[in-house]
C-alpha cells in the first residue's frame, strides 16, 4: 500500500528530494504521493519533519 501525506504537511519539499522513484510532487496545497509510482520504501516518512507521511 502506498504512503500518503496528511494535512500536517508544511510543503517543505524534503520528502520529494529523498524519494528514489520521484513519486512525490507539489500539489495545490501540500505535497502529494503518486500511489502508482510509490514503491513503499518509507524513505519519505523517515525524513518528514512533521510526521505527515504514513503508510496508507
HELIX and SHEET records of a PDB file:
HELIX    1   1 UNK A   14  UNK A   18  1                                   5    
HELIX    2   2 UNK A   43  UNK A   47  1                                   5    
SHEET    1   A 2 UNK A   3  UNK A   5  0                                        
SHEET    2   A 2 UNK A  53  UNK A  55 -1                                        
SHEET    1   B 2 UNK A  24  UNK A  26  0                                        
SHEET    2   B 2 UNK A  31  UNK A  33 -1                                        
END                                                                             
